[in-house]
Amino acid sequence: MPAAGTGPPVEVASGVWRFRIPLRLPSPDHLHVHVIDGGARPVVVDTGVRGSEDALRAGIAAVIGDREFDVLVTHGHIDHWGLASALKPTVLAHPGCGPSMGFTSAEAFSVAEGAAPGWPSADDLGAAFRGFGQLVAGTPELRPLADGDKLGLWEVLWTPGHDPGHVCLWRAGDGVLLCGDLLLPDFTPNIQPAWDGGDSLADFLTSLDRVAALPVRLVLPAHGEPFTDAAGRARQLQEFHRARLGRLETSIR
């Protein structure tokens, strides 16, 4: 059987299939799409961007054929939802993903007018993110997910910080955590400022505490290979950000 993340879809946990698709981005250059099968209908988790269509559709077809399915987006960064509307007009996502998804449409930059002090102007945001629109098939409608929602055996965990609407999926029965970008094994996730001026770094550190306290046996990240030590990786990420924060505070003083 091919290693997970190469070749055809691989069952990486009971009822969880994973396949790798290329991204038309300098970094990250790939996304692992997960398909949760075994409930009322399969759920495709994350989608990639324009340019990934063939790999995405081939992987989905290989796992679920022509059956109906739902699409779930772990957070609002384009590599995770850019092709969502090409699959379904409505996707499962936390409402906090809305502003991030708005970066791809000129109309949505009006959100910046009501953002907390320190955010760039709508014109500056538009100039910075205009190219993102070329990577998405369209902005889907959101079917809101909330912390604690259940999708069959899976529980939705709202884990903000990397993105205000970031969620993980947790299956307590066998300790599988589908973590999106929260616990990447080879990258340190960036922290996206909150529109309301809230402390996104504090949110991220709290999210790491939350998953570190779970009896995780297998972590399935959106980029990089599966691993087992969720608590250890959470501590590494916390130490990195606290050290950086300490240097910043020293510099300011």
Number of C-alpha atoms within 10 A of each C-alpha: 8 9 11 18 21 13 13 19 26 20 17 17 13 11 12 21 24 27 25 24 26 19 18 16 12 7 7 13 12 20 25 28 26 28 26 25 17 13 12 10 14 20 21 25 25 27 29 28 26 19 17 20 18 11 16 22 14 15 24 22 13 13 21 18 11 9 10 10 18 16 23 25 26 30 29 25 19 22 25 23 30 29 25 27 18 16 18 13 13 17 24 20 24 24 17 22 22 19 19 19 22 18 24 23 18 16 11 16 20 16 14 20 12 13 16 14 12 9 17 14 17 19 12 13 16 21 11 12 15 14 13 16 19 12 21 23 17 18 21 20 15 17 13 14 21 17 13 13 14 15 15 12 12 20 19 20 22 22 27 26 25 25 27 27 24 27 30 26 23 24 17 15 8 13 15 22 27 25 23 27 25 28 28 23 22 9 13 16 16 14 18 16 18 22 19 11 12 12 13 19 21 13 19 26 21 16 22 23 16 15 21 17 11 15 15 19 14 18 22 27 23 27 22 19 15 18 15 15 15 23 18 11 17 23 15 13 21 19 13 13 18 14 12 12 13 12 12 11 10 9 8 7 6
